[in-house]
Amino acid sequence: MEQIPYQIPSYFLEIKKADLKDLRNDIWSDDPVPACLQVGDTRYNVDICYRGSYTREFRKKSYMIKFIEPKTVSDAHVIHLNAEYRDPSLLRNKLSLDFFQDIGVLSPESKHVNLIRNGSLKGVYLQLESVDEMFLRRRGLPLGPILYAVGNGANFSLYKKGKQKKSLTSGYQKAFGNESDYKYLIELVEKVNSIPLSDFPRIIFKLIDINKYAQWLACAVCTMNNDGFTHNYALYRNSQTGLFEFIPWDYDGTWGRKISGGIMKYDYVPIGGRNTNHLSFLLLQVPEFRTLYRNILEEILETQFTVPYLENKVTSMHQALRPHILQDPFKKKDIELFDGEPEVIFQFIRDRSAYLKKRLKYLDS
C-alpha cells in the first residue's frame, strides 16, 4: 500500500494586541485570553493561554487552546500546541507517543502544524490531543477519573526526596472527574506502601491493569524518558474494570536526548526504570510481574524497537518537517543539527537495544 505523505497544515491565530499584552504580562498565569483560530477555511472562537512549566520561559512558547464556539472540533474540546523547543528534531515526542500506541498503550494523538500568529510565522508546533473526557469518548472507553502526574511527588511512595508527603495526592492534578475520585488514588498509594510483598500481586493486580502497566514500563524504558517514571504520565481509572491504566505525556526528552537537548547516554536509565517509582520497584520484586515484563520487553526489542521498524517513519517525518524547519524563526539556524538527528535516533536504538538485551537475564525469576 502506498504511504500517504506526512502533511503539515497551517494554523492561523489572531489575538488582539491588548489580549496579547495580557498574555505576555504574566507567563505563569493559566487565565486564558480570547482569540480566533483559523484552520483551512474554518474559523473558531477560542481561549488561549501558555502551557508547561519551565518551558514558559523559552522564546518559543507552548499553548493550550480551548474551543469556545463551537465547543468541540473533531471531537476535541481542548488541544495543546507544543513548541518542542529543546528537541533538535522536533519529532521525538510524536515518535514516542506513536510508539506507545503501536505497543497497545493508551496514548494521545499528535501531529505537526505551522503556527502563524497575527500574520507572523511562529514555526513548527506539535499539536497534542488533550487527555480528558473527550479522549475517552473518542475511544469508546468507560468514563473514569484522569489524574495528571504534574510533579515528582507522583512516585507512589509516602515520601518525596526523603521527606514525608503532606498528602498522598501530592504530585497529581485532576484532569477529569470529581474531587471524590482522589479516594481511588489514595487507596492505591496506601496499598502499595502497606501490603506485605507476599500479598502484593494478589491485591495490586486488582487495582492496576498489570499487563498495560508492563507495556507502559517497557515503552518508557526503551524510549528512555528519565522523567517518565514519576512525571510525564496520566492515570486513568477504567470505571468498568476498576483498574488504573497509565498514559504517556510530554516525551520530547527521549530517543537519546535529555530534556535540555543534550545527549543522554544509552545506559542512563536501568532496565527496570527508575527506582524512584515505588510501584515499579515493588512490582519488579514479584516473579509473576518480572516474567510478564521480561516477555513483553523482549518481544518489543525483537520487533518494534528496531531501526528497520522505525526507519521509514523517522525518515518520512524528518523529510516532511525539513522545509518547514527552514522557515521556523527559532529553528532554522540549527538546520545542520536537525539534518543529523535521524542518525542520532537510529544509533540510540541500536545501542539501547543491545544494552537492554544483555540485561534481560536480570529479569529471570
C-alpha positions as CSV (number, residue, x, y, z in Angstrom):
1,M,0.0,0.0,0.0
2,E,1.3,3.4,-0.9
3,Q,2.2,5.5,2.1
4,I,0.4,8.8,2.5
5,P,2.9,11.7,2.8
6,Y,3.1,13.3,6.2
7,Q,1.1,16.5,6.0
8,I,1.9,19.7,8.0
9,P,-1.1,22.1,7.9
10,S,-1.0,25.8,8.9
11,Y,-3.0,27.3,11.8
12,F,-3.7,31.0,11.8
13,L,-4.1,32.5,15.2
14,E,-5.4,36.1,15.7
15,I,-5.1,37.8,19.1
16,K,-5.9,41.4,19.8
17,K,-3.0,43.5,20.9
18,A,-4.4,44.2,24.3
19,D,-5.1,40.5,24.9
20,L,-1.6,39.5,23.7
21,K,-0.2,42.1,26.1
22,D,-2.2,40.5,28.9
23,L,-0.9,37.1,27.9
24,R,2.7,38.2,28.0
25,N,2.4,40.2,31.2
26,D,2.3,37.0,33.3
27,I,3.7,34.0,31.6
28,W,2.8,31.8,34.6
29,S,-0.9,32.6,34.5
30,D,-3.3,30.0,33.4
31,D,-6.0,32.6,32.8
32,P,-6.8,32.5,29.1
33,V,-7.4,35.3,26.7
34,P,-9.8,35.3,23.7
35,A,-8.5,34.6,20.2
36,C,-9.6,33.4,16.8
37,L,-8.1,30.2,15.2
38,Q,-8.4,29.5,11.5
39,V,-7.8,26.1,10.1
40,G,-8.3,25.8,6.4
41,D,-11.4,27.9,5.6
42,T,-13.0,27.5,9.1
43,R,-12.6,30.0,11.9
44,Y,-13.1,29.1,15.6
45,N,-13.5,31.3,18.6
46,V,-11.1,30.1,21.2
47,D,-9.5,30.8,24.6
48,I,-5.7,30.5,24.7
49,C,-3.0,30.5,27.4
50,Y,0.6,29.4,27.8
51,R,1.2,25.8,29.0
52,G,4.2,24.0,30.5
53,S,6.4,24.6,33.5
54,Y,9.9,25.8,32.9
55,T,9.2,25.8,29.1
56,R,7.2,29.0,29.6
57,E,10.5,30.9,29.9
58,F,11.6,29.9,26.4
59,R,11.4,32.3,23.5
60,K,9.1,29.9,21.6
61,K,6.1,29.4,23.9
62,S,3.7,26.4,24.1
63,Y,0.0,26.9,24.2
64,M,-3.3,25.4,25.4
65,I,-6.3,26.2,23.2
66,K,-9.9,25.7,24.4
67,F,-12.6,25.8,21.8
68,I,-15.5,28.2,22.7
69,E,-17.6,28.4,19.5
70,P,-18.1,25.7,18.6
71,K,-17.3,24.0,21.8
72,T,-15.9,20.9,20.2
73,V,-13.9,20.5,17.0
74,S,-13.1,17.0,15.6
75,D,-14.4,15.6,18.9
76,A,-11.9,17.7,20.9
77,H,-12.7,20.5,23.4
78,V,-9.0,21.3,24.1
79,I,-5.8,21.0,22.2
80,H,-2.2,21.6,23.1
81,L,0.4,23.2,20.8
82,N,3.9,22.2,22.0
83,A,6.9,24.2,20.8
84,E,9.3,21.2,21.3
85,Y,11.9,24.0,21.7
86,R,14.7,21.9,23.1
87,D,14.4,18.9,20.8
88,P,16.6,19.5,17.7
89,S,14.5,17.0,15.7
90,L,11.0,18.2,16.8
91,L,9.8,14.7,16.3
92,R,10.8,12.8,19.5
93,N,7.5,13.4,21.3
94,K,5.4,12.2,18.4
95,L,7.7,9.3,17.7
96,S,7.3,8.2,21.4
97,L,3.5,8.6,21.6
98,D,3.1,6.7,18.4
99,F,5.4,4.0,19.7
100,F,3.3,3.6,22.8
101,Q,0.2,3.3,20.6
102,D,1.9,0.6,18.5
103,I,2.6,-1.4,21.6
104,G,-1.0,-1.1,22.8
105,V,-0.8,1.6,25.4
106,L,-3.3,4.4,25.6
107,S,-1.6,7.4,24.1
108,P,-2.6,10.9,22.8
109,E,-2.8,11.5,19.0
110,S,-0.4,14.1,17.7
111,K,0.6,15.9,14.5
112,H,2.9,18.8,13.4
113,V,1.4,22.1,12.3
114,N,2.8,25.5,11.3
115,L,1.6,28.3,13.6
116,I,1.1,31.9,12.2
117,R,0.1,34.4,14.9
118,N,-1.2,37.8,13.8
119,G,0.4,37.3,10.4
120,S,3.8,36.3,11.8
121,L,5.2,32.8,11.4
122,K,6.0,31.3,14.8
123,G,7.3,28.0,13.4
124,V,6.5,24.3,13.7
125,Y,4.5,23.0,16.6
126,L,3.3,19.6,17.7
127,Q,-0.5,19.5,18.3
128,L,-1.3,17.1,21.1
129,E,-4.6,15.6,22.0
130,S,-5.7,16.5,25.5
131,V,-6.1,13.6,27.8
132,D,-9.6,14.3,29.2
133,E,-13.2,13.2,28.9
134,M,-13.2,13.6,25.1
135,F,-10.0,11.4,24.9
136,L,-12.1,8.6,26.5
137,R,-15.2,9.2,24.4
138,R,-13.3,9.1,21.1
139,R,-12.0,5.7,22.0
140,G,-15.3,4.4,23.3
141,L,-13.8,3.9,26.8
142,P,-15.8,4.0,30.0
143,L,-15.7,7.4,31.7
144,G,-13.4,7.4,34.7
145,P,-11.1,9.8,36.6
146,I,-8.0,11.1,34.9
147,L,-5.1,12.5,37.0
148,Y,-2.1,14.1,35.6
149,A,1.3,13.5,37.2
150,V,2.5,17.1,37.3
151,G,5.3,16.7,39.8
152,N,7.9,14.3,41.1
153,G,5.7,13.6,44.0
154,A,3.7,11.2,41.7
155,N,6.0,8.3,42.8
156,F,3.6,6.0,44.6
157,S,5.6,6.5,47.8
158,L,4.8,8.1,51.2
159,Y,7.9,10.2,50.8
160,K,9.3,12.7,48.4
161,K,13.1,13.4,48.4
162,G,13.3,11.7,51.8
163,K,10.6,13.8,53.4
164,Q,7.1,12.5,54.2
165,K,4.4,13.9,51.9
166,K,1.7,16.1,53.3
167,S,-0.8,14.4,51.1
168,L,-1.0,11.1,49.2
169,T,-2.3,13.0,46.2
170,S,0.8,15.1,46.1
171,G,2.1,15.4,42.5
172,Y,-1.2,14.9,40.8
173,Q,-3.7,17.2,39.2
174,K,-7.3,16.2,38.3
175,A,-7.9,16.4,34.6
176,F,-11.3,14.8,34.6
177,G,-13.7,13.5,37.4
178,N,-14.8,14.6,40.8
179,E,-12.8,15.6,43.9
180,S,-14.1,12.4,45.5
181,D,-12.2,10.4,42.8
182,Y,-9.0,11.1,44.6
183,K,-10.0,8.3,47.0
184,Y,-9.0,5.7,44.4
185,L,-5.5,7.2,44.1
186,I,-5.2,7.4,47.9
187,E,-6.3,3.7,48.2
188,L,-3.7,2.7,45.6
189,V,-0.8,4.6,47.3
190,E,-1.8,3.3,50.7
191,K,-1.9,-0.3,49.4
192,V,1.4,0.0,47.6
193,N,3.0,1.1,50.9
194,S,1.3,-1.3,53.3
195,I,0.8,-4.7,51.7
196,P,3.4,-7.4,52.5
197,L,5.3,-8.5,49.4
198,S,3.8,-11.9,49.7
199,D,0.3,-10.5,49.2
200,F,1.4,-7.7,46.8
201,P,0.4,-9.3,43.5
202,R,-3.0,-10.6,44.7
203,I,-4.1,-7.1,45.8
204,I,-2.3,-4.8,43.5
205,F,-3.3,-6.8,40.4
206,K,-6.9,-5.9,41.4
207,L,-6.1,-2.1,41.3
208,I,-4.0,-1.7,38.2
209,D,-4.1,-3.2,34.7
210,I,-1.0,-5.2,35.2
211,N,-0.5,-6.1,31.5
212,K,-0.9,-2.5,30.4
213,Y,1.5,-1.4,33.2
214,A,4.1,-3.8,31.9
215,Q,3.7,-2.4,28.4
216,W,3.9,1.2,29.6
217,L,7.0,0.5,31.6
218,A,8.7,-1.3,28.7
219,C,8.0,1.6,26.3
220,A,9.2,4.2,28.9
221,V,12.4,2.1,29.4
222,C,13.0,1.7,25.6
223,T,12.5,5.4,24.7
224,M,14.4,6.3,27.9
225,N,12.3,9.1,29.4
226,N,14.3,9.8,32.5
227,D,11.4,11.8,34.0
228,G,8.7,9.4,32.8
229,F,8.5,7.2,35.9
230,T,7.4,9.9,38.4
231,H,6.2,12.5,36.0
232,N,5.0,12.8,32.3
233,Y,2.1,10.4,32.6
234,A,-1.6,10.4,33.3
235,L,-3.5,7.9,35.4
236,Y,-6.9,6.8,34.1
237,R,-9.2,4.6,36.2
238,N,-11.4,2.5,34.0
239,S,-14.8,2.6,35.8
240,Q,-15.9,-0.8,34.3
241,T,-12.8,-2.8,35.3
242,G,-11.9,-0.7,38.3
243,L,-8.3,-0.8,37.2
244,F,-5.8,2.0,36.6
245,E,-4.0,2.5,33.3
246,F,-1.0,4.7,32.5
247,I,-1.0,7.2,29.6
248,P,2.3,8.9,28.5
249,W,2.7,12.6,28.2
250,D,5.5,15.0,27.1
251,Y,8.0,12.6,25.7
252,D,10.4,15.1,24.0
253,G,13.4,14.2,26.2
254,T,13.8,10.7,24.7
255,W,15.5,8.7,22.0
256,G,18.9,9.7,23.2
257,R,18.4,13.3,24.2
258,K,17.8,14.9,27.6
259,I,15.0,17.5,28.2
260,S,17.8,20.1,27.9
261,G,18.5,18.9,24.3
262,G,21.9,17.3,25.2
263,I,22.9,13.8,24.5
264,M,21.7,11.2,27.1
265,K,23.9,8.1,27.1
266,Y,22.1,4.9,26.1
267,D,22.6,3.2,29.5
268,Y,21.4,6.1,31.6
269,V,18.1,4.5,32.6
270,P,18.2,0.9,34.0
271,I,16.2,-1.9,32.5
272,G,13.6,-1.7,35.3
273,G,13.2,2.1,35.0
274,R,13.9,4.5,37.9
275,N,13.5,3.1,41.4
276,T,12.1,6.4,42.4
277,N,8.8,4.9,41.1
278,H,8.0,2.9,44.2
279,L,5.2,0.9,42.4
280,S,7.7,-0.3,39.7
281,F,10.3,-1.0,42.4
282,L,8.0,-3.3,44.3
283,L,6.4,-5.0,41.2
284,L,9.8,-5.9,39.9
285,Q,10.4,-7.9,43.1
286,V,7.3,-10.1,42.2
287,P,8.3,-13.1,40.0
288,E,5.0,-13.1,38.1
289,F,5.3,-9.4,37.1
290,R,9.0,-9.8,36.3
291,T,8.3,-12.6,33.9
292,L,5.5,-10.7,32.3
293,Y,7.6,-7.6,31.9
294,R,10.6,-9.5,30.6
295,N,8.5,-11.3,27.9
296,I,6.9,-8.0,26.8
297,L,10.2,-6.2,26.7
298,E,12.0,-9.0,24.8
299,E,9.3,-9.0,22.2
300,I,9.4,-5.2,21.7
301,L,13.2,-5.4,21.4
302,E,12.9,-8.0,18.6
303,T,10.0,-6.5,16.7
304,Q,9.3,-2.8,17.2
305,F,12.2,-1.2,18.9
306,T,14.4,-1.7,15.9
307,V,15.9,0.5,13.2
308,P,14.1,-1.4,10.4
309,Y,10.7,-1.0,12.0
310,L,11.2,2.7,12.8
311,E,13.4,3.9,9.9
312,N,10.8,4.8,7.4
313,K,8.6,6.6,10.0
314,V,11.5,8.7,11.2
315,T,12.9,9.4,7.7
316,S,9.5,10.4,6.2
317,M,8.6,12.6,9.1
318,H,12.0,14.2,9.1
319,Q,11.9,14.9,5.4
320,A,8.4,16.4,5.7
321,L,9.5,18.7,8.5
322,R,12.7,20.0,6.9
323,P,11.3,22.6,4.6
324,H,9.2,24.0,7.4
325,I,12.2,24.0,9.8
326,L,14.0,26.1,7.2
327,Q,11.3,28.8,7.8
328,D,10.9,28.4,11.5
329,P,12.4,31.6,13.1
330,F,13.5,29.7,16.2
331,K,14.9,26.6,14.5
332,K,16.3,27.5,11.0
333,K,19.7,28.4,12.3
334,D,20.1,24.8,13.6
335,I,19.3,23.1,10.4
336,E,22.6,21.2,10.3
337,L,21.8,19.8,13.7
338,F,18.3,18.9,12.5
339,D,19.8,17.1,9.5
340,G,21.8,14.8,11.7
341,E,19.0,13.8,14.0
342,P,17.8,10.7,12.3
343,E,21.1,9.0,12.7
344,V,21.3,10.1,16.3
345,I,18.0,8.4,16.9
346,F,19.0,5.3,14.9
347,Q,22.3,4.9,16.8
348,F,20.5,5.3,20.1
349,I,18.1,2.5,19.1
350,R,21.0,0.2,18.2
351,D,22.9,1.0,21.4
352,R,19.9,1.0,23.7
353,S,18.6,-2.3,22.3
354,A,21.9,-4.0,22.7
355,Y,22.2,-2.7,26.3
356,L,18.7,-3.9,27.3
357,K,19.1,-7.3,25.6
358,K,22.2,-8.0,27.6
359,R,20.3,-7.3,30.8
360,L,17.2,-9.3,30.2
361,K,18.8,-12.1,32.2
362,Y,18.5,-10.0,35.3
363,L,14.7,-10.2,35.0
364,D,14.7,-14.0,35.0
365,S,12.8,-15.3,38.1
